[in-house]
Amino acid sequence: MYYPFSWFKSLVKLSLVFLLVMLVGAYFDHALLAWAGFMTSLVVIHYWNLFKLNQWLWYSKKITPPTARGILGNIYDGIYYSQRRARNKRKQLGVLIRRFKEGSEALPDAVVVVDAEGHIFWCNRLARLELGLRWPEDSGRRLDNLIRHPEFVSFFNAGRFDYPIEVPSPINMDKILEYRIMPYGEQHYLLIARDVTQLSQLEQMRKDFVANVSHELRTPLTVLTGYLEMFSMGKEIPPEFLKKAHGEMASQATRMQNLVEELLTLSRIEASSERVYEKLVDVPAILRTIETEAATLNKAKGHQISFEIDSNLLVYGVETELRSAFSNLIFNAIHYTPSGGDIKVYWKANVAGARFSVKDNGDGIAPEHLSRLTERFYRVDKARSRKTGGSGLGLSIVKHVLSHHNSKLEIASRVGEGSEFSFGFTKDMTAKRALHA
């Protein structure tokens, strides 16, 4: 507890002790010697207390100060009181900083704080995922040295932040980010990056949808209309022809139904606003389910299908979207690999994070087709795709799912040797299953 220091009491005590020493010295007729001894003792005591103070400040691990009397004891208590007050302020500041960071991490946008010279002061987790920043490695580096798009560099260096700009993401060219910069405090700026890909692509998506769907539905509708016209003529139709017509009409109706379902799936993925960084997806469980479905689908083909799965490797994302991506690649391999083929599915951790791949020993794909495989309704062999019921949307769905998860589909193929479809996730997107004893 703090007691106010009294100079009067201190001087009175010192005077009484000095008077007592002088009386004792006079009694023994050694007043000068008594005075010298008193002063020497006083200096020694003060230096001893200063030594204890130095040891406490620089070397001791104790929080409480050493004991001392008089003015030095009061100085000890004052230092201890100041330290406690500073610790309390640091705790309060730490709580404020923690709340600020928690609030920034909860934002649905990438946030970066830079100083007046453009050096990175702090960034949230979304900034590391969306902008490719590394923390704390990139602390102190200039932001325009890390986000090097010419439009952004010009915007950043111009210093006129009255309006936002839209440029591709530095780590995912399929994403369009809107950058806003505003003053933050006295000597800092706050950069906010928001994914606006959906808005910028909406009009083009509508145009593509109308053109592609009208083209894809024309053939099955023509078949159905032709048979219906024949039935309406009232002539007797042979049973064999009726059976063939029924089968063809059912096949075309199923094809249209599959097309509509895949279009709805693709539309739902493209319009999804669900955040991929909040929920852990049990990929091994999904792949085990797909393995069972693949075995049923494979009965007619007779492929040798093997799954090598890291049962503890999870990933952040949207479960329904990732399930669609995994199943599309696996089922495509089953459909398009000639009967009796060999298909291998891998889900493993690597240096970068995690990787999923599907390998087959099918016919392979010519190089001129590889860059267009993820386009909507694009087919390498249209007749073969229609025969297998393919709509040309499977790989487009995979592409959009992976773009939503900051990944990219990689295709390696050689004609006559087979193909490999794969994609990866960074370490920030992966996690290990918690093991309980």
C-alpha positions as CSV (number, residue, x, y, z in Angstrom):
1,M,0.0,0.0,0.0
2,Y,1.2,3.5,-0.8
3,Y,1.9,5.9,2.1
4,P,2.5,9.6,1.4
5,F,6.1,10.6,2.2
6,S,6.5,13.3,4.9
7,W,9.7,15.4,4.8
8,F,8.9,16.7,8.3
9,K,8.8,13.2,9.9
10,S,11.9,12.2,8.1
11,L,13.9,15.2,9.2
12,V,12.7,14.8,12.8
13,K,13.8,11.1,12.9
14,L,17.1,12.0,11.3
15,S,17.6,14.8,13.8
16,L,16.8,12.7,16.8
17,V,19.2,9.9,15.7
18,F,21.9,12.5,15.1
19,L,21.3,14.1,18.5
20,L,21.4,10.7,20.2
21,V,24.7,9.9,18.5
22,M,26.2,13.3,19.5
23,L,25.1,12.8,23.1
24,V,26.7,9.4,23.3
25,G,29.9,10.8,21.7
26,A,30.0,13.7,24.1
27,Y,29.5,11.4,27.1
28,F,32.6,9.4,26.0
29,D,34.4,12.6,24.9
30,H,34.5,11.5,21.3
31,A,31.9,13.7,19.6
32,L,33.9,14.1,16.4
33,L,34.4,10.4,16.1
34,A,30.7,9.8,16.7
35,W,29.7,12.3,14.1
36,A,32.1,10.7,11.5
37,G,30.8,7.2,12.3
38,F,27.2,8.4,12.0
39,M,27.8,10.0,8.6
40,T,29.7,6.9,7.4
41,S,26.9,4.6,8.4
42,L,24.4,6.9,6.7
43,V,26.4,6.8,3.4
44,V,26.8,3.0,3.6
45,I,23.1,2.4,4.3
46,H,22.1,4.6,1.4
47,Y,24.6,3.0,-1.0
48,W,23.4,-0.5,0.1
49,N,19.8,0.5,-0.6
50,L,20.9,1.9,-4.0
51,F,22.6,-1.4,-4.7
52,K,19.4,-3.3,-3.9
53,L,17.4,-1.0,-6.1
54,N,19.8,-1.6,-9.0
55,Q,19.6,-5.4,-8.5
56,W,15.8,-5.3,-8.4
57,L,15.5,-3.2,-11.5
58,W,17.9,-5.1,-13.7
59,Y,18.4,-8.6,-12.4
60,S,15.6,-9.7,-10.0
61,K,12.6,-11.7,-11.2
62,K,10.5,-10.5,-8.3
63,I,7.7,-8.1,-8.9
64,T,7.7,-6.6,-5.4
65,P,10.5,-4.2,-4.4
66,P,13.1,-4.8,-1.7
67,T,12.4,-3.4,1.8
68,A,13.9,-0.1,2.8
69,R,13.1,2.7,5.3
70,G,13.0,6.4,4.8
71,I,13.1,8.2,1.5
72,L,14.5,5.2,-0.4
73,G,11.7,3.0,0.8
74,N,9.3,5.6,-0.6
75,I,11.2,5.7,-3.9
76,Y,10.9,1.9,-4.1
77,D,7.2,2.0,-3.6
78,G,6.9,4.8,-6.2
79,I,8.7,2.8,-8.8
80,Y,6.6,-0.3,-7.9
81,Y,3.4,1.7,-8.2
82,S,4.5,3.1,-11.6
83,Q,5.3,-0.4,-12.9
84,R,1.9,-1.7,-11.8
85,R,0.1,1.2,-13.4
86,A,2.2,0.6,-16.6
87,R,1.3,-3.1,-16.6
88,N,-2.4,-2.3,-16.2
89,K,-2.2,0.1,-19.1
90,R,-0.4,-2.5,-21.2
91,K,-3.1,-5.1,-20.4
92,Q,-5.8,-2.6,-21.4
93,L,-4.0,-1.8,-24.6
94,G,-3.5,-5.5,-25.3
95,V,-7.2,-6.1,-24.9
96,L,-8.0,-3.2,-27.3
97,I,-5.5,-4.6,-29.8
98,R,-6.9,-8.1,-29.5
99,R,-10.5,-6.8,-30.0
100,F,-9.4,-4.8,-33.0
101,K,-7.7,-7.8,-34.6
102,E,-10.8,-10.0,-33.8
103,G,-13.0,-7.4,-35.5
104,S,-10.7,-7.2,-38.5
105,E,-10.6,-10.9,-38.9
106,A,-14.4,-11.1,-38.8
107,L,-14.7,-8.7,-41.7
108,P,-15.7,-10.3,-45.1
109,D,-12.9,-8.2,-46.8
110,A,-9.1,-8.2,-47.0
111,V,-7.8,-5.5,-44.8
112,V,-4.2,-4.0,-44.9
113,V,-2.9,-1.1,-42.8
114,V,0.0,0.8,-44.3
115,D,2.0,3.8,-43.2
116,A,2.3,7.1,-45.0
117,E,5.2,5.7,-47.1
118,G,3.2,2.6,-48.2
119,H,4.9,0.1,-45.9
120,I,2.7,-2.7,-44.5
121,F,2.0,-2.2,-40.9
122,W,-0.6,-5.0,-40.4
123,C,-3.0,-7.3,-42.4
124,N,-5.8,-9.7,-41.6
125,R,-6.0,-13.3,-42.6
126,L,-8.2,-12.6,-45.6
127,A,-5.4,-10.3,-46.9
128,R,-3.0,-13.2,-46.7
129,L,-5.4,-15.5,-48.6
130,E,-6.8,-13.1,-51.2
131,L,-3.7,-10.9,-51.8
132,G,-1.0,-13.5,-51.2
133,L,0.6,-11.4,-48.4
134,R,2.7,-13.2,-45.8
135,W,2.7,-12.2,-42.1
136,P,4.9,-11.3,-40.4
137,E,7.4,-11.8,-43.2
138,D,6.0,-8.9,-45.3
139,S,5.8,-6.5,-42.4
140,G,7.6,-3.2,-43.4
141,R,7.6,-4.0,-47.1
142,R,6.0,-1.6,-49.6
143,L,2.6,-2.7,-50.7
144,D,3.1,-1.8,-54.3
145,N,6.1,-4.1,-54.4
146,L,3.8,-7.0,-53.6
147,I,0.7,-6.1,-55.6
148,R,2.3,-5.2,-58.9
149,H,-0.6,-4.8,-61.2
150,P,0.1,-1.6,-63.2
151,E,-3.3,-0.1,-62.6
152,F,-3.0,-0.7,-58.8
153,V,0.5,0.7,-58.7
154,S,-0.5,3.9,-60.5
155,F,-3.6,4.2,-58.2
156,F,-1.6,3.6,-55.1
157,N,1.3,6.0,-56.0
158,A,-1.1,8.8,-57.2
159,G,-2.4,9.3,-53.7
160,R,-5.9,10.2,-54.9
161,F,-8.2,7.7,-53.2
162,D,-11.6,9.3,-53.8
163,Y,-12.7,6.4,-55.9
164,P,-12.1,2.6,-55.9
165,I,-10.5,0.6,-58.7
166,E,-11.1,-2.9,-59.9
167,V,-8.2,-5.1,-60.9
168,P,-7.5,-8.9,-61.0
169,S,-6.4,-10.6,-57.8
170,P,-2.6,-11.0,-57.6
171,I,-2.9,-14.7,-56.9
172,N,-6.0,-15.6,-58.9
173,M,-6.5,-13.9,-62.3
174,D,-10.1,-15.2,-62.4
175,K,-11.0,-13.0,-59.5
176,I,-11.7,-9.3,-59.7
177,L,-11.0,-7.3,-56.6
178,E,-12.2,-3.8,-55.7
179,Y,-9.6,-1.8,-53.8
180,R,-10.5,1.1,-51.6
181,I,-8.0,3.2,-49.6
182,M,-8.8,5.6,-46.9
183,P,-6.9,7.6,-44.2
184,Y,-6.5,5.7,-40.9
185,G,-5.2,7.6,-37.9
186,E,-2.7,10.4,-38.4
187,Q,0.0,8.6,-40.4
188,H,-1.6,5.5,-41.8
189,Y,-3.9,4.3,-44.5
190,L,-6.4,1.5,-44.5
191,L,-6.7,-0.7,-47.7
192,I,-9.9,-2.8,-48.1
193,A,-10.0,-5.4,-51.0
194,R,-13.4,-6.9,-51.8
195,D,-14.2,-9.7,-54.3
196,V,-16.5,-8.3,-57.0
197,T,-16.0,-11.1,-59.5
198,Q,-19.7,-12.0,-59.4
199,L,-20.8,-8.5,-60.3
200,S,-18.4,-8.0,-63.1
201,Q,-19.2,-11.3,-64.7
202,L,-23.0,-11.2,-64.2
203,E,-23.9,-9.7,-67.5
204,Q,-21.6,-12.0,-69.5
205,M,-23.0,-15.0,-67.6
206,R,-26.5,-14.1,-68.7
207,K,-25.5,-13.8,-72.3
208,D,-23.6,-17.1,-72.3
209,F,-26.5,-18.8,-70.5
210,V,-29.1,-17.9,-73.1
211,A,-26.8,-18.7,-76.1
212,N,-25.5,-22.0,-74.7
213,V,-28.8,-23.4,-73.3
214,S,-30.7,-22.6,-76.5
215,H,-28.1,-24.5,-78.5
216,E,-27.9,-27.5,-76.2
217,L,-31.7,-27.9,-75.9
218,R,-32.3,-27.6,-79.6
219,T,-31.2,-31.2,-80.4
220,P,-33.3,-33.1,-77.8
221,L,-36.3,-30.9,-78.4
222,T,-36.0,-31.6,-82.1
223,V,-36.0,-35.3,-81.5
224,L,-39.0,-35.2,-79.1
225,T,-40.9,-32.9,-81.5
226,G,-40.2,-35.2,-84.5
227,Y,-41.4,-38.3,-82.7
228,L,-44.5,-36.5,-81.4
229,E,-45.4,-35.3,-84.9
230,M,-45.1,-38.9,-86.2
231,F,-47.4,-40.1,-83.4
232,S,-50.0,-37.4,-84.2
233,M,-50.3,-38.5,-87.9
234,G,-52.6,-41.3,-86.7
235,K,-50.9,-44.1,-88.7
236,E,-50.2,-47.5,-87.3
237,I,-46.7,-47.6,-85.9
238,P,-44.7,-50.9,-85.6
239,P,-44.0,-52.0,-82.0
240,E,-40.2,-52.1,-82.7
241,F,-40.3,-48.5,-83.8
242,L,-42.4,-47.5,-80.8
243,K,-39.9,-49.2,-78.5
244,K,-37.0,-47.4,-80.2
245,A,-38.9,-44.1,-80.1
246,H,-39.7,-44.5,-76.4
247,G,-36.1,-45.2,-75.6
248,E,-34.8,-42.3,-77.6
249,M,-37.3,-39.9,-76.1
250,A,-36.5,-41.0,-72.6
251,S,-32.8,-40.6,-73.3
252,Q,-33.3,-37.1,-74.6
253,A,-35.6,-36.2,-71.7
254,T,-33.0,-37.5,-69.2
255,R,-30.3,-35.5,-71.0
256,M,-32.3,-32.3,-70.8
257,Q,-33.0,-33.0,-67.1
258,N,-29.3,-33.5,-66.4
259,L,-28.5,-30.4,-68.3
260,V,-30.9,-28.3,-66.3
261,E,-29.6,-29.7,-63.0
262,E,-26.0,-29.0,-63.9
263,L,-26.9,-25.5,-65.0
264,L,-28.6,-24.9,-61.7
265,T,-25.5,-26.3,-59.9
266,L,-23.2,-24.0,-61.9
267,S,-25.5,-21.0,-61.3
268,R,-25.6,-21.7,-57.6
269,I,-21.8,-21.9,-57.3
270,E,-21.2,-18.7,-59.3
271,A,-23.8,-16.8,-57.2
272,S,-22.5,-18.3,-53.9
273,S,-21.6,-15.7,-51.3
274,E,-20.7,-18.4,-48.7
275,R,-17.3,-17.8,-47.2
276,V,-14.8,-20.6,-47.8
277,Y,-12.6,-19.8,-44.8
278,E,-15.0,-20.5,-41.9
279,K,-15.9,-24.2,-42.1
280,L,-13.7,-27.3,-42.1
281,V,-14.7,-29.9,-44.7
282,D,-14.1,-33.6,-44.0
283,V,-12.6,-34.4,-47.4
284,P,-11.7,-38.1,-46.5
285,A,-15.4,-38.7,-45.6
286,I,-16.6,-37.1,-48.9
287,L,-14.1,-39.2,-50.9
288,R,-15.2,-42.4,-49.1
289,T,-18.8,-41.7,-50.1
290,I,-17.8,-41.0,-53.7
291,E,-15.8,-44.2,-53.7
292,T,-18.9,-46.2,-53.0
293,E,-20.8,-44.3,-55.7
294,A,-18.0,-44.8,-58.1
295,A,-18.1,-48.6,-57.5
296,T,-21.7,-48.7,-58.5
297,L,-21.1,-46.5,-61.6
298,N,-18.1,-48.7,-62.5
299,K,-19.9,-52.0,-62.8
300,A,-20.5,-51.7,-66.5
301,K,-16.9,-50.4,-67.2
302,G,-14.9,-52.8,-65.1
303,H,-12.1,-50.3,-64.2
304,Q,-9.5,-50.9,-61.5
305,I,-10.1,-47.9,-59.2
306,S,-7.8,-47.2,-56.2
307,F,-8.2,-44.4,-53.6
308,E,-5.1,-43.2,-51.6
309,I,-6.5,-40.9,-49.0
310,D,-4.9,-39.1,-46.1
311,S,-7.6,-39.7,-43.5
312,N,-6.5,-36.8,-41.3
313,L,-6.2,-34.1,-44.0
314,L,-9.1,-31.6,-43.9
315,V,-9.6,-28.3,-45.8
316,Y,-11.5,-25.1,-45.3
317,G,-14.3,-24.6,-47.8
318,V,-17.9,-25.2,-48.9
319,E,-18.7,-28.9,-48.6
320,T,-21.4,-29.1,-51.3
321,E,-19.1,-27.3,-53.8
322,L,-16.0,-29.4,-53.1
323,R,-18.1,-32.6,-53.3
324,S,-19.2,-31.6,-56.7
325,A,-15.6,-30.9,-57.9
326,F,-14.3,-34.2,-56.5
327,S,-17.2,-36.3,-58.0
328,N,-17.1,-34.6,-61.4
329,L,-13.4,-35.4,-61.9
330,I,-13.7,-39.0,-60.6
331,F,-16.9,-39.8,-62.6
332,N,-15.5,-38.2,-65.8
333,A,-12.5,-40.6,-65.5
334,I,-14.9,-43.5,-65.2
335,H,-17.1,-42.4,-68.2
336,Y,-14.3,-41.5,-70.6
337,T,-11.7,-44.2,-69.9
338,P,-12.2,-47.3,-72.1
339,S,-13.5,-50.4,-70.3
340,G,-10.9,-52.2,-68.1
341,G,-8.9,-49.1,-67.5
342,D,-6.8,-48.1,-64.4
343,I,-7.9,-45.1,-62.4
344,K,-6.1,-43.7,-59.3
345,V,-7.4,-41.1,-56.9
346,Y,-5.1,-39.3,-54.5
347,W,-5.7,-36.9,-51.6
348,K,-2.4,-36.2,-49.8
349,A,-0.5,-33.4,-48.0
350,N,2.5,-31.9,-49.6
351,V,5.0,-29.0,-49.0
352,A,2.6,-26.4,-50.3
353,G,-0.4,-27.7,-48.4
354,A,-2.6,-30.4,-49.9
355,R,-3.3,-31.9,-53.4
356,F,-6.1,-33.9,-55.0
357,S,-5.5,-35.7,-58.3
358,V,-7.3,-38.3,-60.6
359,K,-5.1,-40.3,-63.0
360,D,-6.3,-42.6,-65.7
361,N,-4.7,-44.6,-68.6
362,G,-7.4,-43.7,-71.1
363,D,-7.1,-42.3,-74.6
364,G,-5.7,-38.9,-73.5
365,I,-6.5,-35.5,-74.9
366,A,-4.8,-33.6,-77.7
367,P,-2.8,-30.5,-76.6
368,E,-5.1,-28.1,-78.6
369,H,-8.1,-29.0,-76.5
370,L,-6.5,-28.7,-73.0
371,S,-6.9,-24.9,-72.7
372,R,-10.6,-25.0,-73.5
373,L,-11.7,-28.0,-71.5
374,T,-13.2,-25.8,-68.7
375,E,-15.3,-23.7,-71.1
376,R,-19.0,-24.2,-70.8
377,F,-20.4,-26.8,-73.2
378,Y,-17.0,-27.5,-74.8
379,R,-16.5,-31.1,-75.8
380,V,-13.5,-32.8,-77.3
381,D,-15.7,-35.4,-79.0
382,K,-19.3,-34.3,-79.1
383,A,-20.7,-37.6,-80.3
384,R,-18.9,-39.5,-77.5
385,S,-19.9,-36.9,-74.9
386,R,-23.6,-37.2,-75.8
387,K,-23.4,-40.9,-75.8
388,T,-22.1,-40.9,-72.3
389,G,-24.7,-38.3,-71.3
390,G,-22.2,-35.5,-70.8
391,S,-23.4,-32.0,-70.9
392,G,-20.1,-30.2,-71.2
393,L,-20.6,-28.5,-67.9
394,G,-18.7,-30.8,-65.5
395,L,-15.2,-29.2,-65.8
396,S,-16.8,-25.7,-65.9
397,I,-18.3,-26.5,-62.5
398,V,-15.0,-27.7,-61.2
399,K,-13.3,-24.6,-62.5
400,H,-15.7,-22.3,-60.7
401,V,-15.6,-24.3,-57.4
402,L,-11.8,-24.1,-57.4
403,S,-11.8,-20.4,-58.2
404,H,-14.1,-19.9,-55.2
405,H,-11.5,-21.7,-53.1
406,N,-8.5,-19.9,-54.5
407,S,-7.3,-23.0,-56.4
408,K,-6.9,-23.9,-60.1
409,L,-7.5,-27.0,-62.1
410,E,-4.4,-28.4,-63.7
411,I,-4.6,-30.8,-66.6
412,A,-1.8,-33.0,-67.9
413,S,-2.5,-35.4,-70.8
414,R,-0.9,-37.3,-73.6
415,V,-2.7,-38.9,-76.4
416,G,-2.7,-42.7,-76.0
417,E,-1.2,-42.6,-72.5
418,G,-3.9,-41.1,-70.3
419,S,-4.7,-37.9,-68.3
420,E,-4.3,-36.4,-64.9
421,F,-6.6,-33.8,-63.4
422,S,-5.4,-32.2,-60.2
423,F,-5.6,-29.2,-58.0
424,G,-4.1,-28.1,-54.7
425,F,-4.8,-26.0,-51.6
426,T,-2.4,-23.8,-49.6
427,K,-1.4,-24.5,-46.0
428,D,-3.7,-21.7,-44.9
429,M,-6.6,-23.6,-46.4
430,T,-5.8,-27.0,-44.8
431,A,-5.9,-28.5,-41.3
432,K,-5.2,-31.7,-39.6
433,R,-7.9,-33.8,-37.9
434,A,-7.6,-33.5,-34.1
435,L,-6.6,-36.8,-32.6
436,H,-8.0,-37.8,-29.2
437,A,-6.4,-40.3,-27.0
